[in-house]
Amino acid sequence: MDRLRAVAEALAGEALWAGDAGRALARLFEALEECRADLQRLSVTADDAAAFVAVLLDGQTVRPRASLHPQLHIWGLLEARLQSADLLLMSGLNEGSWPGLPAPDPFLAPAIRRALSLPGLARRTGQEAQQFAGGLGAPDVLLTRSLRAGGAPTVASRFWQRLAAATGGLADSGALSPGREALLEAARALGRPPAAAPYPRPEPQPPVSARPQEITVTDVAMLKADPFTFYARRILKLSKLDPRDAEPTAGERGQVVHDILQRALQEGQATLPAILDAELRKLGERPEIAALWRPRVERMVGWALATMAEQPDWQPFRWEEKAELALGPVTLKGRIDRLDRSGSALRVVDYKTGSVPKIKDVTALYQTQLALLAHLAEAGLFGDTGGLPVEALEYWKLSGGLEPGRQSPALGQKVGADDIRAHIEAAWADFEELVGGYLLGERPFRAKQHMVYGRRFSDYDQLARVAEWLGR
């Protein structure tokens, strides 16, 4: 066997062990290695080697790891007994194949087996009969056999012959079996599923009276990219259930950071340790929060306070403050993280403990939160700003890692005051169009209005049956 393996590897290389057959061959050699000492005592001559190897290989079964056809499964007796199928083909009804011939016991005579309370040799035949009877309970059953095996004609099993006798030869005459063309058409039809119209993309269109008259600046991006999510959340009032005893969410952690910065600006940095203790306690008594997340919060808050101190031209004017603006019967609500004021301009700052919106998303008006807050600020809704214009829109990324924080201008570094002004005006015009179409008009709330920007709103994809109308 060692010589055989060496010659085969020299001829075939690594391909010898590839595929399902290669894996079966590898398992055979592993089994031979385990009984090497016993095999070495066998005297196998050159004349006997071929027959010896043939017997070893004939006892191995190669089974594919996966079905080769989505509608066809080849099962053994036990597998077929444990599963069900619409159409079951029971094959091999030839004498000697089914039922199998009982192998004689070379050591114990039948009388001795009975005396020792061992099962008789006919037990296997009874098990096969029981499995066969269970298979006949399938909705549709085809009994088949091969007419020739190994070039020689076969003999039908006794059960097959009794069925043929009981039916009076009707199967052979074709009265009970369909014709050749009918069988071929049935086989071809398996690959032609009935045509089914795709599920349409949902576009609910509730009456204007049922549409909300309030919208927050954070909901505008959702309404534009995935109106169906806005419909499910704000009109149907459906909300995703939180798992029991869940870890604090990213939103809850971010709110804690906002509260810490708010109190630090109000009460002064001297009380920062006490503020951290009080605010982190809101997340529950969790050791991992104190051990792992608190140091990150300290670094991100420290970076934010230090950056404000390094920019004396910008003084915090308002923080964590709410405002409302009426647009006809619809009210826009917003909460600003921080509004800074210099001698001649305003700066809107949004803290981000998660990902920062991309510049292209902001310029494409799919992230207009800062621009809408700037519009509210210029309207004097966050306090008397003296009519100053907003000339800076910034995200402050708070990570608390090796880089504790980073300033990210919403429109990029190379923008001026005119670009900021044009963006704010475009965002407000876009908002007015959304309100006119969705909240004051009859525009349907179409699922995934924009397939790219709508991907981040996935809580209601199952309700919208997104996978179905996309044909997935």
N, C-alpha and C positions, 0 to 999 in steps of 0.2 A: 504494500500500500504506500509506503514511503517513496519507493521508486516510481510508482504510478503517479503520485502527486507531483514529484519532481519533473517527470516528463511532460505532464499536462501543463504545469506552470511554464515550462520552457516553450511549449507550443502556443499556448493561449495567453500567457501573461496574466495581468490583473483581471482580464475579462473572464477568466475561469470562475471567479467568485462573484461576478456581477449578476444582477437580476434575481428573480425568485428561485430559479434553478441553482444558481451559484450559492445562494444562502442555504438552500437545502443540502447541497454538497458540503458546505462548510460545517453544518450541523452534524452530518454523518462523520466527517473526520474528527470532529470534537468528541463524538461518542467513542470512536475507535481509540482515540488517545487515552480515554479513561480506562479502557480495558486492554491496554498495550501488553501488559504482562501476561494476560491469558492468551492473547492472540499469538504471542511469540512462541508459545508451546505447540501451536498448530503446525503440522508439517504440510505445507502447500508447495507442490512442485510447479515447475513451469507449465506443465500440461494442464494442471488443475487451476492455474491462476485466473484464467478468463472466466471459467464457470464460477469460481469463488467470488470474483468481483461482481459478476452479473447478479448473483443471488443477493449480495449486499445492496446493490443499486436498485434492484426490483422492489425491495422492501421500503423504499423511500417515496414519499408522496410530496409533490411540488404543488403548493397552493398559492395562488396569487394573493398578495397582501390586500388588494382592493378589487372590487368588481370591475370587469372590463367593459361592462355595458350598464347604463343607468337603470335599465328596466329588466335586467337579467341577473339572477343570483344562482350560483351552483352550490347546493348544500349537501352535506352528508346526512345520514339518517338522523342523528341526534339534532343537528341544526334545523332540519326540516320539521322535527317534532316540536321544537321550541318556538317556531315562528309560523307565520301564516302568509299566504299569498293569494291574490285573486285567481291566478292560473298556475296550477301545479303540474309539472311534468314528472311522472314517476317512470324512470327508465330502467333498462337492464332486466326486463322480465324474461330472461332466458334461463333454461335449466342449468343449474350450477352457479348462476350469478344471483338470482333471487328465487327462492330463498337460498342462501349460501349452504354449501355442503358442510355438515358438522365435521370438524377435524377430530380424528381419534386421539385419545389420550395415550401417549406412548408409555406412560408409567403406571397408570391405574386403570384397572378394568372397570366396566360400568357397575358391576356388583359391589366392588370395593368403594367406588365413589358414593354409591347409595348408602353403604354402611357408615361412611364417614360424614354423611349428611352434606355432601358436596352437590352442587347443581348438576343435573344430567347434561349430556351432550346436546340434547334437543332444546335446551333452554334458549340458546341463541336464536334458533329457528322461531320459537314462540315470541321472542322480543321483536324479531323482524316482522312477524305477522301483526303484532300489536302496532308497531310504527306504521306499517302499511295501511292498516284499518284507520288509523288516525289521519293519514294523508288523504284518504278517500273522502274525508269530511270537508275538503276545500270546496269553494264555490264551483270551480271548473277544474276538472282533472283530465289529463291526457296520459294514458298508459302506452308506453312505447317499448320497443325492443329492437335490437340490431339483427338483420337477417344473416350477416356474416361477421366473423371475428377472426382476425389473424389469417384471412384468406380462406377459411373453412366455413361451411354453413353451420348455423346454430340451431338449437332445438328450443322451441318455445317452452316456457315454464308450464308446469301442470295447471297452475291457476289460470294462466292465459288460455290454455286449451279448454278448460272448463267454461270460461267466459264465452269463448267462441262457440262452444256447443250449446250453451244456454241461450245465446242470441240467435241461434239457428243460422249462422253465417251471414247475418245482416251487415256486420261491419265490413266483411270482404266485398259484399255486393254494393256498398256505397250508400245504402239506404240510411244508415245512422251517421256516417261521416261525410263532411262536405267534400266537394270536388277540389281538384288541384288549384284551379284558378281562384276559388273562394278562399282557400288557405293562403295563397300568395297575397291576395288582396288584404286579408286580415293581418298578415305579417307586415305588409307595407303600411297599413294604417297605424301601426304602433308608433311609427316615426312621424306621423302627421297628426298632431294634437288638434282638437277642434279650435277653430278661430274664436278668439275672445277679444272683445273690445277692451282696450286699456282703460284702467280706472282714471277718470278725468282729474285734473288738478283741482282741488277744492277752492271755491271762490264764494264763501258765504257773503250774503248781501242783506244784512238786517236793515230794518227801516231806520230812518234818520232819528226818530224818537228814541230808539234803543241804543244809539251810539253815545259814547261818553262825551261829556262836556268839559272834561279836564284832561290834561296831558302834562307829563313831566318832561324836562329836557332830556332825561336819560331814555325815555320811551320813544323819542323821535327817530333814533337810528333803527329801532326795532320796527316801527311802523313803516319806515321806508323800505327796509331790506326784506322783511318777512311780515307782511300785514296780518297773516293768519295767526302768528304768535301773539300779536297785539290783540286780535279778536278773541283768542282763547283766554288770554290773561285778563284783559280789561273789560270784556263784554260778557263772556261766559263765566268769569270769576274762577277759573281753574288755576290751581297752584300746585306745584310739585311738592309731594310730601317728603319731609326730611326723614332719613332713617333714624331708628331709635338709638339713643346714646351715641350719636354721631360726633365726630370731631368738629370743632368750630370751623365753619366754612370760611372761604377766602373773603367773602363779603363781611362776615362778622369780625374777622381779624382786621380788615381794612378800616371798619368803622371804629374799632378800638384805637387804632393809630390816629385817626382823625380827631377823636375825643382827646387823646393825650396832647396833640399839638394845639388844640383849641384851649385847653386848660393851661398849657405852658405859656401861651401868649397872654392869657388873662391873668394868671396868678404869678408868673415869673418863673425863671429857670431854677431858682433856689429850691422850689418845692417839687422838682421833677421826680425824685425817687418816690415820694409819697403818691404822686399822681400815677406813676407806673404801677405801683402796688394796687391802688384802688381800681384802675381801669382794667388791668389784666385779671383781676379777681372776677370780673364780669364773665369771663370765659369759663369759669368753673375751677374747682380745685384739681388741676391737672399737673402732675409733676413735670411732664415733658414741656409744658408751656413755660414754666419757670426756668427749667434747665436749658432749653434749646431756643425758644422763641424770644424770651425776654432780652437776651444779649443782642439779638438782631434788632428788636424794637429800640433799644437804647442807642444803637449805632445809627439807625435811620432817623430817629428824632433828633439826635445830636447833630447829624449832618444838616438837617433842615434848619435848625436854629442857628447853627454856625454860618450857613450860607446866607441866611437873612441878615446876620450881623455883618457879613462881608460886603453887603450891598446896601449901604446906607441911603443911596438915592431912592430906593424903593422901600417905603414904609407900609407895613400891614395896616390896612384901613378897615376892612371887615373880614370876618372869618366864620365859617359854618353858619351862614345866615341865609334865611329863606326869603323868596320874593315871588310875587304873582303879577301877571299881566294879562288883561282881558283882550281877546281878539274876537270881537263880536260876542256871541254867547259862549265861546270856548275860552277857558282859562289856562294859561301856560304857567306851570309852577317849576321853580328851580331852586337849588341850594348850592351856593358857591363855597368852595373849600377855602379860598382866600382871595381877597381883592387888595392889591397893593396900589399905592398912589405916589407919584413923584410930583415935581413942580408943575408938569404940563401934560401928564398922561396917566393912564391907568394900566394895570397889568392883572390879568385873570390867571390864577394858578389853580391847577387841579392835581391833587395828590394821587399817585397810582402805586399801590402795593403789588399789583399784578402787572400784566403786560400793558405797554403803552401803545395807543393807536398809531398806525403807520401814517406817514405824511401823505401818501397817496389816498388813503381812506378819508383824511380830513379835507384835502383839496377836492376830492370827488363828492363832497357833501354827504358822505355816509357816516361821518362822525362830526356832528355839529353842536355838541354839548357846550364847548367853550365859546363858540360864536354866539349861541343863544344867550348864554349867561352874560356875555359882553354886551349884548343888546339890552338886557335888563339892567345892567350896571350903568350904561350910558343914559338910560331913562330915569336914573336916580332912585331906583327901587331898592338898592342896598345902602341907602344913606345919601346925603348930599355930596355929590362928587364935583360940584361946581361946573358941571357941563364939560368935564374933561373927556377926551376921546380915549378909547382903548387902543393902545399901540403895541401890546404884547400879549400873546396867548401861549402859555407854557404848561407842559406836563412836568411834574417833579416825580421822577421815579424813585420810590423808597424801597430798597431791597435789603439793606442791613448786612450785606455780604462783604466781600473784599472791597467792592465798590459800594459804599453805603447808600449812595444816592447819585442822581444825575439829572440835570436840567435838560429838557427836550422841548425846544420851540415847536409848537404844533404844526407850523407851516414850513419849518426848516430854518436854517441859519441865514440864508441869503434872501430875506424878505424885508421889506420896508413898511412904513406906516400906511402907504397907499395900498399895498397888498393886503394888509390886515383889514383895512376899511372895506375893500372890495369883497373879501371873504365874509365878513360879518353881514354885509348887505345881501350877498348871494345866499347865505344860509337862512336869513330871515325870509327872503322871497321864496325859497324852497319850502320852508316851514308853512308859510301861508298857503302854498299850493297843496301841501299834504292835508292841512286842516280843511281847506275847501273841498277836497275830493273825498276824504275818508270820514271826517267828523261832521261836516255840514252838508255833504253831498251823498250820493248813493254809490260811490265807487266800491266794488267788491273787495273784500279782504283776501287777496290771492296768496296762496302759500308760496313761499320762496320767490317773491317778486324778483329778487336778484339772487341768482344761484350762488354766486361767490360770497357776497357780503351776508347773505342769509344763512350761511352754514353755521355760524356761531350761535344761532338761536335754534336749539335742537330739542328743547324740552317737550315740544308738542309735535314732533315729526311722526310719531306713531298715530296720533289723532288725525293728522293731515294725510296719513298713508303715503308718505313721500316715497318710500321704497317701491310701492306698487305703481304709481303713475310715472316713476322714472324707469320702470321695467327691470328692476333689480331682482 
